[in-house]
Amino acid sequence: GCRMPMPCTTSFTAKFKRVLAVLCALAAFMSLSACAPQVQPSGTASVSSTASASSAVTAQRGGELSLPMSSSPASTHPLYLKETSMVNLYWLIFEPLIALDEENLPASCLADSWEYDSEQGVYIIKIRSGVQWHGERGEVTANDVVFTLNQILSDTGSIYNKQVSKYIESVSLTDLYTVSITPRIASYALLYCLNVPIIPQSYYQGLAGETTAAPVGSGPYAVLEANIGGGAANMTLGINEKWWKKQPYIELIRTTGYADNDSALEAFERGELDCINTDKLTVDVYAMKENVRAWEYPSYYYDFLAVNMERAPLADKTVRQAISYAIDRKSIVSNIYINHAILSETPFMPGTALNDTSAVRYDYSLGTAGELLDSAGWLKNEEGLRVKDGQELTLEIITLENTDNPVKKDTAEAIADQLELVGITVTVSALEQEELQRRIDERDFDLLLTQAYLSGMPDMEFMYAGAGNISGYSSQELNDMLGALNNAAGREEFFEALYALHRAMAEELPHIGLFFQTHTLLYRTGVYPDGVYRDLKVYAGMDKWFIAQ
């Protein structure tokens, strides 16, 4: 896989030998990550959750859990975190204005309800009353929400700035429990950008982004002790007895700092940690050990083939569809990714509300691929090669050379072999970063095997009209559909517009999607996790976790 460099270093991915290849190359000309919080995610990939709490064990209060954190976090401010391990941990301490449920739909949290006032063109957000900040800091009010959102909007250094500033123009206080949001884009997607940690104004006012002050929030766990600095870090979290939801079961959470993901994984092996999330494809080696279990969840790493629309054969939709049918994604996932990925021909995350299950799927079929090529006029000659107007159908796949981790090159070679079965001659060029960059800039490629880090946001402009659109695809229909999404403030009209886009792009294939990689939570037997659904929110359901007593 290829890891995308972001403008920050991350604890858990700083020294990954397993680089997520191509994007390292691409980052120079674009940061191929959608409006996700700007942290570099850590964590690899399989598909179904292998974990579920056993009905034979009853949840009881008690026990301690040891988790990893960064040994030298760039910041401890929730709006400026740079490491994945910290973002995961902070959802124990903080709560979002709007949560995202298992299907990736907006759900109430600190926001009790919301509505779009079409006459005034504003979103009215009602804040839940009676929620307390940790440590006798009083009640969470609309003042704190306005403070948080303004802090994000006013500082591009915040990891949430990109997603919030895209949708929100300004925020104002209506009363103690009501916030009015003036949108830049009046779309239902705006609710997703409110999935940010809300912070207490009384504590964070005046604290710099790079602070190392102990975090204070309103979540299920509060910090009892924090020691951060000098290249070492640890925290102890205890149950927030004033939490507005049902009290968590696990009594204490102890976090210890590690320099990177490999060190934390070694610590897990030594028995120093009770759980760790990883993106290693070799994770099964750990999961098979005695007293270790695994829970797989999808990451936002989306692998795809960018298609050069300026090259005649690929400008033909029928040829792109034929290629998609001729790729045996299952065999690639099984043989190269060791089953750590979920098939997807489009960037609409499968298994979530963002995915229209009626959109066309490209289940491996050499027969269908052959028929489509025939219909496009690419007929087999006596050598079995596809020819049209005297030209043979030959393509080149370019990708990043990475000797430490040949997974991208292996994937490209597997696709080349598969396409040859329908008579397309394919060569693979694994290139050094600079050369790859030059080829992309000069549009000197047929197919580019690469990867984007998407987000839970239903923001499809990134892949179809933004940095992710390496194919250079454009059409009036696409512009109209993206416009409809941006003007759909209500849930029903929004999903109608989203699904229309999904169906059209699945037909059109501006790029050919392969899969989303999955990551793995490894944990000790006796720990019963819950709610592990997505990247950066691995511990978001920890209030329901328990340890067998």
N, C-alpha and C positions, 0 to 999 in steps of 0.2 A: 504494500500500500504506500501511499505517498502522503507525507505529512506536510500540511501547509504552513509555511512560516507566516507568522503574524508579526505586527510591529512590536512584539514583546517576547521575552523569554518566558518559559514556563517551567515550573518545578518539575512537573511530572512528564514533561516531554523534552526537557532541555537537551538531554543527551541520548535521545532515542537512536539506537542503531537502526531500528526499523524505521526508515524515513518514509513518509508518505510521499512518494517520489515526485511525480510530475509537478505538483504544485509548488514544490520548492522551486522548481524552475520557473513556474509561471508567475510567482509572486512578484517578480521584478516588474512585470508589465501590468499586473493587476493583483489585488489581494482577492483571491477567488474565494471569498467567503461572503455569504449573504448578510443581511442585517442581523447576524447573531451577535450576542455579546462578544466583544473583541478579546476573547481569551483564546489561547491555543489549546484546543481540547486534547485531553489525554485519554487514554483509556484504551483493543481491537474488537474483533467481531465475533456467533452462530445464531441460531434463529429463534427457536422457541425457548421460552423460559423453562429451565429445567428445575425451577424451584417453586415450591408452593408450601405454605405452612401446613403441617400435618394436623389433621383433625384430632389425632390422638393426644396431642400436647395442648394443654390449656395455657393461654396467655396470662402471665402473672407479673405483677410489678416486681422489679428487682434486677440485679445484675449490672455488669459494666461492659462497655464495648470499647475496644481500642482501634482508632482509625488513623490513617496517615494525613499529614498536612505538609506544606512546604517548609523546609528548614530555614529559608530566608525569604519570606514573602516580600514582593516588591512593595506591597501596601496591605494594610489590614482594613482599609476603608471599603465597605461593601460595593461602592459604585466604581472602584478603581482596581479591583482584584486582577491579577495577571495570570494566576495559575489555576488550572482546572480543579486541582485538589481543594483549593480554597473556595472556589465557587460552589462545589458540591457540599462542602462542609457548612457554608454560610446559610444554606436553606434550612438548617436546623435552628439557626439563631434569628433569621429574618423571615418576613412574610411578604408576598407580593400584593400589589393592589388587586390584581386579577390573576387567579391561578389558571393553569391549563390542565384539564383532566386527562384520563387515560386515552381518550380519543383525540386529544389535542384540541379540545373545545374550551372557550373561556368559561371559567367557573368562579363564583363569588369567593372572596377571601377577605381582605381588609375592606374591599369594596363590597357592599351589601347588595347593591343593584346599580344599574346604569340604563340610560336611555339617550337616544339621539333626538334633540329638539330641532326638527327640520326648519321651523319658522325662524329660529334664531341662529341656526347653523352651528349649534354647540352640543357637546356631549355632557350630560349631567351625571355625575358619579356620586352616589350616596355612600358615605363611610359608615361602617359598622360601629355602633356606639358601645362603650364599655370595655374596649380592648385596652390592656395596660402595657406600657413599656416595661422592660426589665428594670429591676432595681429602684422601685419607688419613683419612677420618672413621670408618673402621671399617665393620662389617657392619650391614646392615639387619636389625633383629630385631623381635620382637613388641612390645618396649618402645616402639619408634618408632610402630608401628601404634596402640597404645593411646594414646600421647601425642597423635597426630594426631586420632584420633576423639574423644578427650575435649576437645581444644581446639575442635573443631567443635561438639560437643554443648553446651559450656559458654558459647558466645558467639554470640548471635543476629546479631552483626556479620559472622560468616563467611558467605561466599556459598554454602556447602554446608550451613549449619545447618538450613534448612527441610527439605531432602530427607532428611538423616540423622536429625534428631530425630523426624521422623514415624514412622520404622520402628524406631529403636534406643532402648532404655531405658538400657542401660549396657554397658560393655566391660571385660573384665578379662584379666589375663595368666595363662595356664595354665603355660607354660614359655617358654623363649627363642624358640621358633618356633611357638607356638600361642596363639591369641587366642580367648576365649570371648565371644560377643555375646548379651546377653539382649534379645530383641526386644520392642518395643512392639506391633508387628504381625508375627506369625510367617508372613510370606508370602514366596514366592520373589522378589517384587519388592524385598525387602530387599537382595538381591545387587546390584541396580542402583544403590542408594544408596551402595555401596562403591566406585563409580567416582569416587574422589576422590584427589587427589595425596597420597601419603604423604611426610611430612617428617622429617628427622633431629632427634631430641630434643636431641642435643648442641649443635646450632647454633641451633635456633629457640626453645628454652626461654628465656623471659624477653624475647624479641623482641616488640615491640608489633605489633598488626595493621597500623598505618600505617607500618611500617618501610620504609626505602628500601635496606636491606642487599641485597647481591647474592644471588640465589637459589642454594641448594645442594640438589641432589636425587640421584637414582640413575639418571636417564634416559640416553639415547644420547649426549646432548651436555652438556658441563659449561661453566660460565661461566669464560672466561679473563680477561675484563676487563669491568667495568661502570661506567658513569658516569651517574648519575641525580641530577637536581636542577637547580634554577634554570631550569626550563622547557625543558631540553634533556636528551636521553637517548640513549645508545647502549650496545650490548653486543656482545662478541665471544664466540662459543661455539665450542668445539673438540670433537673426538670424545672420548668417555669410553672410554679404552683398556681399562678394567676392566669394561666393560659385559658382562652375562651372556649377551646374545644376540649374533648375528652383527654384526660391526662395520659401522657405516654407511659409505656411500661418500663423501658430501660432507665435505670436510676442515674448512672453516670456514664459520660462519654469522655474518654481520654484520648487526646490527639498528640502525636509525636511527629516532629519534622524530619523529612528525608530530602536529600538533595535532588533526587529524580525518581522516576517511576521504577527503574531497575533496582535501586537501593530499597525502595519500599517493598517491592516484590520479594527481594531477599529477606527482608525483615518478616514478611508474612510467612515465608518458608520456615524461618527460625522460630515462628510462633509468637512474635512480638505484636502482631496485628491480628485483629479478628476479621477484618475484611479489607479488600482493596479492589479497585476497578482497573482493568487493563485493556489495551487494544492489541495485545500480542496474539498473532495467529497461532502460536504454539501454546496457548493457554490451557489446552486439554491436558498437557503434561502435568500442570498443577492440579487441575480439576480431578484428575484420576487418583490423586493421593488420598490416603485414608483421612477421614475427618475433614475433608474439604468438599464444598459444593459450589456449583456455578449457576448464575442466573444471567442469561443473555438478554441484551436489549439493543435496539437499533441506535446507531450513531447517526450523525448528520453528514457523514462522509459518503458522497454520491459519486460513483465511478461511471464514466460515460465516454463515448466516442464523439468528439467534435468533428463535424463534417465540413469540408471546405465547399461551400455552396457555389464558388466560382468555377469549380471543376465540372465540366459538362455532365459526366455520368451521375455525379452525386447531386446535381441540381434537380434531378428527376426523383420525385417522391417515391415512385414505384421501386426504383433501385435501392433507395434507403430502406424501404419496407422489406425488400428481399434480403438485404444484409441483416436486418434485425431478426428475421425468421431463421436465417442460416447460422446465427450465433447460438451455441448451446451453453446458455448461461449456467444451467444447473451443473454441467460437468466442470465448468471453470470454478464455480463456487466450491464444489466438492473436492476437486483435485488441487487447486492452487490456494484457495482461501480456507481450506479445511472446514468447510461449512459455516464459516463466520461471515455470512452476508445474506441479505434478503433481496430476491430478484425484483428489479423495477426498471421498466423501460422509460420511465418519466420521473421527474423530480418531485412528484406528488407522493409523499411518504405512505407506503402501503400500511394497512392496519390502523390508519387514523382517519378522521373525518375529512382530511384534505384530499383523500383519494376517492375518485369516482370509480367504483368497482365495475361499472358498465363500459368504461373506456377500453378500447381494443388492447389485447395482450398479445405479445409475440412469442407464443410457446414454440419451442424449437421444432421446425418443420422444413426439411430440405425440399420436400415436394412443393410446398407453398412458395418457397423462395425461388425454386426453378420456374414455376408457372409465372410468377411476377416478372422475372427476368425475361422470359419468353415474350410476355405481353408488352414489355418495354422495348422489344426488338433486339435484345441481346441473346442471340441464339448460339447453341453449342455447335462447334465445328467437329471435324472427325477426331481431333485430339481431345475433345471434351472441354475445350475452352470457349468462353463466351465472346462472340464477335458481333459487331454492328457496324455497318458501312465500312467494312474492311479493317476496323480497329479492334484490337483485343481489349477486353476489360481487365486492366491491371491497376492495382492500387498499392499505395504505400501507407503503412501505419507508423507514425513516429511517436515516441514516448521517451521518458527520461531514463538514461542509463544510471543504474544504482547498484554497484557491486555488492554493497552490504545487504541489499534486500531486492532480489530480482523479481519480485512478484508482479510488477507492472510489465516488465519485459516478457515474462512467462505468459501473462494474460494476452498480450499482443500476439505472441507466437501461436497460442492456442486459437485465437480468433482467425489468424491467417490460415492455419490448417483447416479450420471449419469452413471458411469461405472458399477454399480451393475445392471442396467437395461439391460446390455448385458451379464450378468452372470459372471462378474469379481468381486471377493470379495476384498474390499479395506478398509484398516484401515488408520486413520489419526493420526499422532503424531506431536503435536505442542510442540517444544522443546525449552528449555532455550539455550541461545547463545553458551555457552561452550559445551553443549552436542551435539548441532547441528553441531558445528565445528568438534568435535571428530568424529561424524558419517560420515561427508563428507570426512575428512582426511583418515579415515579407509575404505572408499568406502562401508560403511555399510548402504546402502539405495537402494530402488527400484526407486522411483520417488522423486525428490526434487522440491517443488514449490518455485521459487525464482524470482529475478528480476535483470536486468542489466541496467546500464545507458549507452546507446549507444551514437553516435554522428552523425552529418550530414555527416561524412566521409564515403565513400563507402569502408571502410576497413573491410573486412569480416573475416580476420584472427582471430580477437578477439573472435568472437562467435564460430568459427569452428576449430580453432587451437591454441587459446590462453586461457586466464583466463576464458573466458565465456564458454569454452568447458568442463563444469563440467562432462558431460556425458562420457568423455574419448573416444570420437569417433575418428577414423582415418581410412583413406583409401588412396590408391595410386591415385585413381581418384580425390579425394579431393585435395591432394597435387598438382597434375597436374593443376587442375583448379585454385587454389590459385596462382600457379606459372605463369599461363597464364595472370591472372589479373595484377600481378606485372611486367609483361613484355609488357603490352599493353599501349604504349605511346599515341596512337591516340584515339580519342573519339569513333569512330565506333567500332574498335576492342576491346576497353575496355568494352563498353556496351554489345557487343556480349559475351565476357567472363563472365561479371557480370550476365547476364541473363541465361547463360548456368549453372552457379553455382547456381543461384536461383532455376531454374527448377529441378536440380539434388537434391538439399538439401530439397526442398519441397516434393520430392518423398521419400527421404532417412530418413528424420526426425531424425537427430542426437539428437535433443531436440524437444519438442512439444511446439510450440509457442502458446500464448493465445491472447495477445493484447498489444498495446501501450496505456498507460494512456494519457489522454488529460488534459491540463491546461486551465485556464480561465482568460481572461482579463475582469475585471469589470470596467465599465466607466459610467460617468454621461450622462444622456440625454442631447443633445446639443453638445456633442463631437462626431465627425465623424472620427473614426479611419480608417486606411488602412494598408494593407501589414502585418498583424499579422499572420505569417505562422509557426514560430517555436520558441522553447526554446532559451533563451539567446539573441534573436533578436526581442523581442516583439515590440520595438520602432523603428526598422530599417526602417520602411516606414513612419516615422513621418513627413517627409518633405511634405507628401501628406495629412496628417491629417488636419482637420480644426474645428473651433468652430463656431456654428451657431451665427451670429451677430444679 
